[in-house]
């Protein structure tokens, strides 16, 4: 009976010590684990938000580019035909037959647009290659958290 009273007194002292501000090692480790998990969850949530924002911006811009591309293609085709007929009138003055002057006009116009289109495609490819795909805010936060964890542990 005396041993039971003594163990109850020790349990009460331990409980009083833990409520007075000093916690046991298991509780501290548990809190640390919870805090680390909360930190990882918040970093993952930030990453998801950034990826969703960038993906929606890319999708919206891609749709607008596609619509603009279709409209530009129609205008480009009509302009190409007009330019080809204009160039063919220059060849008509060189005493070529009408079909030959039309053919030369369309070929010259086609070669010109192939060159311009190739140059434009290369410039856009280089711009796209410079686009950064890693979310910068998430990387910065992960580096801060890594430093914090190193200093805490």
Wavefront OBJ file of the C-alpha trace (Angstrom):
o trace
v 0.000 0.000 0.000
v 2.828 2.344 0.834
v 4.417 1.547 -2.568
v 1.167 2.414 -4.316
v 0.964 5.762 -2.498
v 4.579 6.471 -3.398
v 4.036 5.679 -7.130
v 0.917 7.877 -7.191
v 2.928 10.710 -5.650
v 5.654 10.256 -8.315
v 3.029 10.283 -11.075
v 1.527 13.505 -9.665
v 4.990 15.114 -9.528
v 5.681 14.125 -13.151
v 2.339 15.548 -14.266
v 3.006 18.767 -12.329
v 6.481 19.078 -13.908
v 5.067 18.629 -17.409
v 2.321 21.203 -16.870
v 4.757 23.710 -15.343
v 6.505 24.206 -18.682
v 9.034 21.440 -19.019
v 7.977 18.625 -21.289
v 9.298 15.153 -21.608
v 11.480 14.054 -24.502
v 8.763 11.907 -26.122
v 6.362 14.868 -26.175
v 9.013 17.145 -27.672
v 9.842 14.592 -30.374
v 6.175 14.123 -31.114
v 5.666 17.882 -31.465
v 8.762 18.148 -33.651
v 7.441 15.385 -35.901
v 4.054 17.100 -36.118
v 5.684 20.442 -36.941
v 7.874 18.902 -39.634
v 4.860 17.178 -41.196
v 2.896 20.434 -41.094
v 5.838 22.210 -42.741
v 6.065 19.586 -45.477
v 2.313 19.768 -46.064
v 2.404 23.560 -46.360
v 5.335 23.390 -48.793
v 3.516 20.805 -50.882
v 0.384 22.966 -50.891
v 2.434 25.961 -52.059
v 3.978 23.847 -54.802
v 0.548 22.653 -55.982
v -0.818 26.204 -56.069
v 2.151 27.482 -58.068
v 1.968 24.610 -60.536
v -1.794 25.105 -61.000
v -1.321 28.838 -61.597
v 1.421 28.276 -64.147
v -0.469 25.464 -65.874
v -3.623 27.564 -66.172
v -1.614 30.489 -67.538
v 0.035 28.210 -70.114
v -3.310 26.664 -71.097
v -5.026 30.035 -71.441
v -2.174 31.458 -73.498
v -1.983 28.325 -75.653
v -5.703 28.589 -76.443
v -5.337 32.246 -77.393
v -2.315 31.421 -79.524
v -4.309 28.697 -81.310
v -7.227 31.046 -82.048
v -4.842 33.742 -83.225
v -3.024 31.162 -85.333
v -6.197 30.095 -87.125
v -7.191 33.690 -87.886
v -3.670 34.561 -88.988
v -3.542 31.474 -91.207
v -6.653 32.557 -93.088
v -5.310 36.067 -93.553
v -1.902 34.710 -94.431
v -3.360 32.449 -97.125
v -5.303 35.294 -98.721
v -2.326 37.625 -98.568
v -0.077 34.927 -100.009
v -2.318 34.441 -103.006
v -2.458 38.189 -103.612
v 1.322 38.550 -103.315
v 1.904 35.541 -105.572
v -0.339 37.044 -108.255
v 1.470 40.379 -107.891
v 4.871 38.717 -108.267
v 3.600 36.722 -111.235
v 2.745 39.984 -113.032
v 6.438 40.885 -112.756
v 7.338 37.603 -114.473
v 4.682 38.209 -117.157
v 6.701 41.201 -118.337
v 9.664 38.846 -118.909
v 7.832 37.144 -121.781
v 7.010 33.951 -119.846
v 3.768 32.161 -120.539
v 0.940 32.913 -118.137
v 1.102 29.516 -116.332
v 4.892 29.805 -115.995
v 4.696 33.331 -114.579
v 2.030 32.215 -112.074
v 4.172 29.245 -111.070
v 7.268 31.401 -110.592
v 5.260 33.973 -108.599
v 3.906 31.317 -106.245
v 7.318 29.632 -105.867
v 9.089 32.921 -105.071
v 6.427 33.859 -102.538
v 6.524 30.402 -100.954
v 10.319 30.464 -100.572
v 10.173 33.899 -98.958
v 7.564 32.787 -96.410
v 9.451 29.564 -95.666
v 12.499 31.624 -94.744
v 10.546 34.057 -92.593
v 8.632 31.234 -90.880
v 11.814 29.263 -90.178
v 13.500 32.260 -88.592
v 10.414 33.005 -86.498
v 10.175 29.392 -85.325
v 13.837 29.386 -84.239
v 13.437 32.651 -82.311
v 10.344 31.339 -80.496
v 12.071 28.022 -79.724
v 14.943 29.890 -78.098
v 12.552 32.026 -76.042
v 10.689 28.947 -74.870
v 13.953 27.241 -73.910
v 14.718 30.168 -71.582
v 11.376 29.755 -69.776
v 11.928 28.547 -66.229
v 9.772 25.559 -65.305
v 10.802 25.240 -61.628
v 8.502 27.212 -59.288
v 10.865 29.816 -57.764
v 8.862 30.584 -54.623
v 8.641 26.917 -53.628
v 12.365 26.401 -54.147
v 13.140 29.479 -52.062
v 10.872 28.318 -49.240
v 12.369 24.830 -49.296
v 15.864 26.292 -48.988
v 14.765 28.430 -46.022
v 13.194 25.418 -44.349
v 16.318 23.341 -44.920
v 18.418 26.018 -43.225
v 15.924 26.251 -40.372
v 15.935 22.499 -39.844
v 19.751 22.431 -39.839
v 19.878 25.174 -37.220
v 17.218 23.530 -35.056
v 18.717 20.061 -35.163
l 1 2 3 4 5 6 7 8 9 10 11 12 13 14 15 16 17 18 19 20 21 22 23 24 25 26 27 28 29 30 31 32 33 34 35 36 37 38 39 40 41 42 43 44 45 46 47 48 49 50 51 52 53 54 55 56 57 58 59 60 61 62 63 64 65 66 67 68 69 70 71 72 73 74 75 76 77 78 79 80 81 82 83 84 85 86 87 88 89 90 91 92 93 94 95 96 97 98 99 100 101 102 103 104 105 106 107 108 109 110 111 112 113 114 115 116 117 118 119 120 121 122 123 124 125 126 127 128 129 130 131 132 133 134 135 136 137 138 139 140 141 142 143 144 145 146 147 148 149 150 151 152 153
